[in-house]
Amino acid sequence: MDISIQAAFAVLPILVAAVLLVGFRLPAKISMPIVFVVTALVALLVWEVTLNRVIASSIQGFLITIAVLWIIFGAILLLNTLKHSGAMTVIRSGFNGVSPDRRVQVIIIAWLFGSFIEGASGFGTPAAIAAPLLVAIGFPAMAAVMIGMMIQSTPVSFGAVGTPILIGINRGLDSEGIGATLSSIGSNWDVYLQVITSEVAIVHGIVGTLIPLVMIVMMTRFFGKKKSWTEGLNILPFAIFSGLAFTVPYALTGVFLGAEFPSLIGALVGLPIVTFAAKKKFLLPKSTWDFAPREEWPVEWVSKFEMKFDTLTDKAPMSLTKAWIPYLLVAAILVLTRVSSEAKAFVTSWVIPFKDILGEGLGYSITPLYLPGGILVFVSFVTYFFHKMKFKEMKSALSESSQVMLGAGFVLMFTIPLVRILINSGVNESGFDSMPVAMANFVANSVGEIYPVFAPMIGALGAFIAGSNTVSNMMLAQFQFGVANALGLSTAFMVALQAVGAAAGNMIAIHNVVAASATVGLLDKEGETLRKTIIPTLYYCLVAGILGLIGMYVIGLTDPLQG
């Protein structure tokens, strides 16, 4: 079968999802079961994947869904615990104390605090934590989800202490074969991986500096009373300053220290600098921006979950430090369990393994304590004692959190299994590459020497399908390496462009949108979110692609494999 026909069939599930979610604006609970059936039929009838493998892939997807729902539940439980303890009222007042301007709050909560959580945890955790926190301090639920998705861009390549690079690229490339070539010219695999890491950090550092501004103008345009881009651009100097406060230490860390800490250090340096600047009104416009009064919001912006924040527990006031300690404890435990080998060994000691599902060589292991959900649940119960809550308050938090999770569970039970069918379709009786690689092959064969501009888009496509930068890198890094080799271009830089695009693709990954929406109780509006987040995704991929062309053909970056 011709590669163009392969690509047409491979892209069919994505097109169906786009038409149903974005075109017809159907809720994901209707769209994704249909897309699941389409994906399974393409796999069975065109790719000739065995029925046994399709079922095994679906089971694998269901197991991953359980892990994702565990994270969602933990994030919602912590938020509800803080609501009933009275801490959320204090946190809301604290942000107003730094600045009542919603544009500044977006930068501090989403861009900086969210990037720190991404650096520590990954797994979509920043959106799961930041989106409900934004709702709690007065943001429309839909705006919070959009902003929460946009966190998942610049910091993602170095999320979960560098997992997308250290695991995604390591497992995605033929490290043994490349390492042997490097050894023959007096180099080694670690040097090559560090070159990729440095180039990822630099490209992100350039493109990501504008993300705080993009977040703000998207918010003022789609959720402001005047629907104005200009109201966002009014804060341009402060937004650029906030972008640089993160991206400069982030890029320097990537270049000089490696893949583990750029997002963590970028946020730890940027957060106090930007918070201090906001308090001093440094570079801030004289006018303060806020949403229209709540009663004027369109009904689709609001969720039942959001309404509950109008009845935040009226308790004796606690200090701002005491209110924030649960979130600080989450961050500390996340970092400790990712950096300390002893702590990591402890939380990974409880493993629920599923190996060789239906004899297909597919598996998945659930580690309840290591996953962010376990940490969030643990901190929720610590908060129960630390904030001296009543039993009925904790019971209410548990009940509300369980209810919110049900809708997301149904949608994700179809979304993640269909993703696994796509990814696992490379084992078949037709001899075709997997569906994502077939799409990538078509693009590479069609564009020739200007391919570097498309490399980030291929990475984003992988993340859109898989909902993961790491999985996109594992799936497509070797493909990107091969294209660069064939064109006589820098293989390291091409793989770096893959990693950057895969980070950006998280902004439009359907199951990430569903998960983020669930944390604020805003299901059935996934298409509306995707219509918005495609804008920053295109910005990220296009600018990264242009930098790819400049790096390859203007600067003439050399390939480490050539000595």
N, C-alpha and C positions, 0 to 999 in steps of 0.2 A: 504493500500500500504506500502511495506517495506520501512524503512527509507533510505536505500541506493538508492532505485529507486526514492524516493522523492528528495533526494539530487542531483541525476543525472539530473532530470528535472529542479530543481531549479538553478543549475549552468549553464544550457544550454545558457541562454542569455549572461552570462559572457564569456563563451567559444566562442560563435559566435563573440562577440565584440573583443576578443583577436585575433582570427583567422583573422578577416577582417582587424583590425587596425594594428596589429603587424606582423601577418603572411603574409597576402597579401599586406600590407602597403596601403590599401585603405584610402582615406581621410574620416574624420568623417562625412562629409556631405552626403556620400554614405552609410557608415557603420551604422550610428546610426538610420536612418529610418528603416533599415532591422532589427536591434536589437530590436527596438520598437515593430515591428510586431511580432517577435518571443516571446518577453516578454508577449505581450497581449494574444497571442495564448496559451502559457503555463498557464497563469492565468485563461483564460476562459475554456480551455479543460481539464487541469490536476487538477488545484486547485479549479475549479468550482466557481471562483469568478464571480459574476453577471456582465453582460455587463454594467449595470448602474454604478456599482462601478468602473469598468475599465475606463469608460468615465469620471466619477467624479475625479478619481485619475489623469487622463491626464489633466483635467482642472486645478486641484490643481498644477500640475507640470508646466503648462503654466504660472500660476500666479507667481510661484517662479522664473521662467525664466525671467519675466519682472523685478523682483527685482535684479536678477543677472546682467542683461543687464544694469540696471540703475547704478550699481557699475562700470561696465566696461566703460560705457560712461563717468562717472565722472573722472575716472583715466586717460582715454585718453584725455579728454578735458583739464585737468590740465596740462598734459604734453605738448600738442599742444599750450596751452596758454603761457607756459614758453618758448617754442621754439620761438614763434612769438614775445615775449617781449624781447628776447635776453638773458633771465636769464639762459637758458640751456647752452649757450656758456660759461658763467661765472662758472656754476656748473661743467662743464666738466674740465675747467682749474683748478678749485679748487681741484678736485680729483687728477689731475696730480701733483698739488702742494704738496699734502700729500704723494703720491707715484705714480709714473707712472706704477708700477708693477700691472698687471691685477689681480694677485692673492691676493694682498692686497686690491684692490678695491672691489673684491668679498666679502671679509670678512667684510669690513666696510659697504657696501651698502646692501648686501643680509643678511648676518648673523646677524649684529647688528641693522642697521636701519630697516631692514625687520622684525626682531623679535620685535622691538618696535611697529611697525605698527600692527603686529599680536596681541600683547598684548593689544593694544588699541581697535582694531576693529574686527579682525577675518574676516569671510565671504570671504576668498580668497583675501582680500585687499592687503596684502604684495606683492604677486606676481603681482597684477595689478598695483602696484606702482613701485616696484623694477625692474621688467623686462623691462618696457619701459625706465626707468632711466638708466639701464645698456646699452640698445641699444643707447640711446642718447649720452653716453660717449664713444661709439666705439666698443661695443660687438656685435658679430653676433646675429641675432634675435633668432636662435635656441638655442644657448648657454644661452641667457638671459632667455628663457622660462624654460630650464632645471634647471638652478640655482634658478629661481623664484619658481619652484615647490618644490625644496629641502628646501627652507625656511620653508615650511609648514610641519615641523616635530617637533623638540624640543619645540618651543614656543607655539604650537597649543593647547595643553591641557589646557593652561591658557590664551588662546586667548580671545579677546572680554571681557576683565576683568573677566576671569574665567568661562565664559559661559559653556564650555564643562563639567566642574565639577559641578558648581552650578545649572545648569539646566539639563544637560545631565544625570549626575549620580542621581541627586535628583528625576528626573522624571522617570528615567530608573529603579530604584530600588523601592521595596515596602517599602517606608520610614516609613509608619505607622506601618506595621507589624514588621519591624526590630526595629523601635523605641520602640515598646511595649516590645520586648524581651530585649533590652538594658536597658530600665527602670527597668525591673525586677531584673537586676543584678547591679543596682546603677549607670548606665551610661546613655547616651542619644545619639540621632541621630547626633547632632553637633560634638560630640567627634568622633563618627564613621567616619563621612565624613572627618574630619580633618586627621584621620589616613590614609584614602585613598589618600587625597591630599598630605600628606608628602611622602608617598611611590611612588606616581606618580612623584613628584619632584625629589626624589633621583634617581629613575631609569632613568628618562630623563637626570638628571645631569651627570650620568655615561656614558650613551650611546651617548648623544648629544655632549659631549666634542669633539668628533672626527668629527662631521658634517662639521665644516669649512675645515678640511683637505680633507674629502670626496668630498666636493664641488670642491675644487681646483684640486684634481687628476682627477676627472671626466672631468673637463674643459680642462686640459692639455692633457689628453688622447684622448678625442673625438674632440677637437677643436684646438689643438696645431699643429704647423707646423710639429713637429717631432712625433706626436701622442704618447707622452711619459707619462707614469705614474711617472717616475723619476723626471721630471721637476716639478711635483706637490709635490712630497715627499721632494724636496730640501728646501721647506719652512716649513717643519714639526715643528720645534721648535716654530716658530711664530704662526702657525696655532693652535697648542696645547695651547699656551699662550692665544690666542684669544678665544678659546673654553672655557677655564677655567675662563677668565675674565667675561664671561656671565653666565656659568653654576653654579659657586660657589655662587654668590649672588642670582641667580635664585633658587637654591635648598634651600638655607638658608631661603629665603623669603617664599617658599612653606611650609617649616617645621614650621616656627615660626609665620608667619603672615596670612597664608591661601591662598585661590585659586585666589584671585583677581589680585595680583600684581607681581607674579614671573617673567613673561616675560617682563613686563614694567621695573621693577627694574633691572633685569639682563641686559637689553639693556642700560638703563640709566647709570649704573655703568660701563659696558664694553665699551661703545662707546668712551667716552673721554680717557679711559686708553689705548685702542688699537690705537686710532688715534694719541695720543701723542707718543706712542711707535713706530709707523710707521714713524712719522716725524723724530724721533731720530735714525731710522734704527735699533732699538733694535731687536735682534734675526733674522734679515732679511739676506738672502744670498746676496753675492756681486752682483750676476747677476740679471738683471731685465727681467721679462718674459712678452711677448706681443704676440698677435695673428700675423699670417702672414699678409702681406699687403692685404688690402681689395680686390684688383683685383684678388688675388689668392684664395679667398673663393669659395667653391662650391656653386652653385646657390641655393641649397635647404637651405643654412644657412641664406639667405638674403630675406627680404621682401620689397615690394614697399614702405611700411610705413617707413622702415629703411632708404631707399635711401633718403627720404625727409630730413633727418638730415644733409645731405651734404650741404644743402642750408639754414642752420640756419641763422636767421635774423642778419644782420650785423648792429648793432645799437651802439649808444654811450655806453661805458662800464658802468656797475653798480657794486656796491660793492658785494662781496660774500655773506655778511649778507643779503642784500636786495634781492639777487637772491634766497636765501634759505628760506626767511620768509614765502612764501606760503606753503611749506612743513611743516615748523614748526607750522604754523597756523592750518594745517590739523591735525597734531598730537595733538596739544593743545585742539582743539575742540572735537576730538575723545575721549580724556581722560575725558574732562569736561562733555560731554554728557553721559558718561558711569558711572562716579563716583558721580556727583552732582545730587541729586534727583530733584532739581528745573530745572536744564538744561535738564535733561532727560524727565521730564514732558512736557517741552516746545516742544522739537523736536518730541515727540511721540503723541502730541495732534492732529496732522493731521493723521488720520488713514483711509485707504481705506479697509474696512473689506469685506471678502467673507465668509459667514458662511453656514454650512450645505449644501454643494454643491450637488445638485440633491438628497437631502434627505439622503445622506450617512454619515452624521456626520463629513465630511471632510471640512476643511476650511483653509484660509490663509489670513493674514492681511498685507497689504503693508504700510509701514511707510516711505514715501519718504524723509523726513527730517532726520530721525534717521539712515536710511541706509547710509553707507559710501558714496554712490553715491551723496546723497543730500549735504553732507558736502564738497565733492570734487567739485561739481558744484558751490556751494556758494563761495568757496575759489577761483575758477577760475574767477568769476566775480569780486571779491575783487581785484584780481591780475590785472585785466583790468584797474582799476583805480589807484592802487598802483604803477604799473609799467608804467603808463601813455601811454597806448597802443592806437593805432589808431583803429577806428571802423572796417576798412577792415581787420586788423590783427585778431581781435576777430572773425569776420565773417569767416575767413579762418580756424581758430581753430575749430569752431563749425562744419563747413562743413566737414573737414577732419575727425573729431571724429565720426560724424554720418555715414560716408562711411565705416569706419573700423568696426563698430558695426554690419553691416548688415549680414556679413558672419557668425559671431558667433551666431546671433539670430536664423538663420535657424537651425544650428546644435543643439543648446540648446533646441529648441522647441520639439525635439525628445528625447534628452538625459535625461533631468530632468523629463518629464512625465513618462518615462519608469522606472526611479528610484522610483517614487511614487507608481507605480503599484506593484513593488517588495515589497516595505515597507508595503503597505496597503493590501497585499494579505492574511493577517492573518484572515480577515473576509471573510469566504467562506462557501460553502455548502459541502465541502469534509471533514471538521474537521481537516485539516492539520494546523500546525503552518505556519507563514509567510515564504516565500522562504528563506530569509537570516537565519532565525532561524532553518529551516530544514537543511541547509548546516552546520550550527554550531553543531546541534545535531548529525549529521553523524560523524563529526570529534571527538566529545567528546566520542561517543560510540565506536569509533575505536581505540583510543590511550590509554585510561585508566589512570593509575597513572602518566604517563609522560605528561599529558595534559597541565601543566603550560607552557611548552615550546611552545605550540600551541596557548595559550590564546591571546598573542599579534597579532598573525596572524588572529585570528577570529575578533578581533577589527579592524584590517586593512581591512579585507574583508568587514566589515560593512561600513567603510569610503570609500572604493573603490566604493561600490554600491551607497552610499548616497551622497558622496562628502562632508561629514561633520563629524567631530569628535563628535559633540553634538548629531547628529542623530544616529550615531553608538552606542554611549553610551546609549541613550534612548532605542534603539532597542535590545541591547545585554547585558546590565549590569546585568539584573535579571537572564538571562541565565547563565552568568559566575558565578554569586553568587550561583546558584543552583548546578552547577558542583562542585564548591569548597566545598559546604556543603556535597554533596554526597561522595566526596573523603576524607572528614575530614580534609581539608586544610583551610588556612586563607581565609575567604571570602573577606576581605578588600583588601588583596594583589592581589587576583585574579581579582577583579574589577579594581584595579590599573593597572594591566597588560593589561586589556581591554582598559583602557583610553590611555595608552602609545601606544599600537598598533593602536588604532583609529587615533591618531595623525599622526603616520607614514603613514597610508593608504592614507592620503590626497595627498601624493606625486604621487600617481598613479590614483587618482580619475579622471575619464574621463572628467566630465564637468568642473573640475578645470583646466585641461590641455587646454581644448577648450577656457575657459575664459582667461587664461594667454596668450595663443597664439593670441587671438583677440587683446589684448592690444598692441601687437607689429606688428599686421598685418600679422601674419604667420599662416594662416589656411591651412588645408589639409596635415599637417605634424604631426598630433597628435600621430600616431603610432610610429614615430621615437623618439618622446619625451618619450613615455611610455617604449620603449625598453631600454632607458637609466635610467629613474627614478626607474625602478624596482630594480636596483642594490642597491641604498641606502635604499630602502624600505626593501629589504631582509636583509641587514645588520642590520637595526634597529630592525626588528622583531626577528631575530635570537638571537642577543645579549640580547635583553630584555627578550626573552624566556629562555635563559640560566641563566640570573639573577633570573628569576622566579623559576627555579628548585633549584638554590642555596638558595634563600630565603625560599622556602617551606621546602626543605629536608636537607639542610646543616645548615643554621642558625636556621631553625625551627621557623619562625615567627608565633606568636600566633594569634588566631582569637579574636578580641575585643568582639565578641558575646559570647565568653566562659568565659568572666570575667578575 
